[in-house]
Amino acid sequence: MDKGKLYTLIKRKDTEELHLFNSDIQESDNKCYRLEEHSMCRAMQRNEGEKNAIFACKDEIETRTESAKIGRAVCGNCIAQLYTTYE
């Protein structure tokens, strides 16, 4: 069953900006993992982030809603990626 894309929001240690990472839930242990080394905007590497996520493995609608509640602290370039369509 396709869960669709999932996202995790991580706070950058040095600037406290919040960046989105593509994520997935592994069936083997049912845990959420950040799939890529860089955030969606490519401005943050995985190892630059705090260990605890603001939220983890949310679908696109939940990610948009939660990010809107948080506001300007969420990277605008990461958010823009949510609204970009690919063919």
URKAKA-V52437 format. One record per helix or strand of 3 or more residues. SS is the DSSP state (~ for helix, > for strand). FROM is the first residue (numbers start at 1). TO is the last residue. If there is no record, write none. Layout:
ss=SS from=FROM to=TO
ss=SS from=FROM to=TO
This chain:
ss=> from=6 to=12
ss=> from=18 to=25
ss=> from=32 to=34
ss=~ from=46 to=48
ss=> from=55 to=59
ss=~ from=60 to=70
ss=~ from=76 to=82
